Amino acid sequence: MKSHHYQTTIQWTGNLGKGTSNYKAYNRNHTITANHKIDSILASSDPSFLGDKTRYNPEELLLSSISSCHMLWYLHLCATHNITVLNYTDQAEGTMQENKDGSGQFTSVTLHPKVVIKEASMIAQANTLHHQANKMCFIARSCNFPILHDAFAETSPSQD
């Protein structure tokens, strides 16, 4: 069996001069980098947890990882099934439940892929391939909560 290893670096940039001397003495800002990547991802905690709303938070990054992995598998499956995808957009949504002790967990994610394909005759199969993509997605297979799909495929008006 083949193994793949990944490494990222998280660098906290939120020391305001007093470190973590108290809960409000620091901000949650940090950068996410990976070897051989040009840019860093600017990140923080969710604003509900005193984070910077202009930066990505871990929950958004998890959601975008699920959406991205699904899309990559879906495009692969479309290519192998001779379905020409012209455009793909997903407005993914996730729900995290916070517990009384401050811990929490995602309870569900719903992907909303809107796909434009070349041939109208392939719409039904294009919609069905989302289920197979979910079964193949490395990230989705690693999650312990449901990942649902509200997928919609259509042809471009110029393709009709």
N, C-alpha and C positions, 0 to 999 in steps of 0.2 A: 504494500500500500504506500502511495506517495504522500509525503507530508509537505506542507507549505508553511513557512514561518514569516511573520510580519512584525515589523518594529516601528513604533512611532515614538516621538519624544513629546512630552508635555512639560512646558516650562511655565511655572507660575510667575506672573508679572504684577501681581496685586499687592505687593508689600508697600504700604503707604508710609513706611518709616517706623512702625511699631510692631511689625509682624502680626502674629495672631494673638496679641495681648488680650483682646476681647473680640466677641463675635462681630462687632461693627467696626473694628479698627482696621480692617483690610478689605480689599475688593476681591472679587472672584475671577478676575481676568487672567487668562493664560493663552499660550499659543500651542498649536498642534503642528508638528512638522514630521516629515518622514524623509529618510535618506533619498537623495537625488531629486527631491521635489523643489521647485522654484519658490513657491509661496508657502507661507504659514497660514493656518486657519486661526483666526482670532476667535477666542472662545471665552466664556464666562459661565456662571450658573444662571438658571432661569431667574428672571426678575423677582419672582415670588420668594426666592431664596437670596435676595440682595445682589443679584447679578446685573450685568450690563445688558440692557435690552438690545443694543446695537451689535452684540456679538452672538455667535452660535453657542448654544448650550448643549450639554451631552445628550439630552433627550431629542433635540432636533437632529443631532448627528446620528443617533441610532435610527431615527425615522428615515433620514436621507440615505443611510446605508442599506436599509431594507428596500427602499424604493429604487435605488441605483442598481443593486444586485438583481432585483426582479427585472428591471428594464433590460439589463445586459443579457440575462438568460432569455427573455422574451424576444429580443432582436435576433439572437442566435437561432432560436427555434423558428422564427419566421423565415430567416434566411434558408434554413435547411428544409423548410416546407414550401419553398418557392412563393412566399408572400412578401411583396415589396412594400416595406414600411417607408412612408414619406415624411412622417412627423410623429413624435411621441412626446406627450406631456403627462405628468402625474402630479396631482395635488394631494399628496399623502397626508393622512390624519392619524394621530395616535392618542390614546388615552392612558394616562398614568394615574394610578390611585395612590394617594398619600395616606399612610397609616398614622395612628395616634402617636406612635413613638418617633415619627419623623422619617421613617423608612418608607419605601414605596416600590411599586413595580408597575410596568406596563400591563394593562389588562386587554388591550386590543390595538390593532393597527388596521386601517382600511386604506388600500391603494385605490386611486381613482384615475387609472390610465385612460387617456384619450388618444387614440391612435388613428392616424390617417394612412390608409393603404392605397395601393394603385388600382386594384381590381375589386369591384363590388362583389363578384362571385366568391371571394375569399373572406368576406366579413365574418361569417359564422365560425370558420376555422380560426381566424385571427382572434376572435373572442375566446374560443376554447383554449388556445395555447397559453393563456394566463394561468390556468390551473396547473399545467405542466411546468411552467416557469417557476411557480411557487414551490413545486416539489423538488426542483433542481437548485434553487437559490441557496447558496451556502449560509447566508445570513438568516433567512427565514427558517431554515432547518435547525438553526441554533437557538431559536427563540422558544420560550415556553408559554406563549400566549397566541391567540388566533390572529392570523393575518388574512384579512378578507379582501375581496376585489370587487370593485364597482367599475368594471371595464366597459369601454365603448369604442368600437371601431367604425369608421366611415371612410368613404372615398372623398377626395378633394372635389369641390364643385367643378373644377376644370377637368376632372377625370370622368365625370358622369357622362 
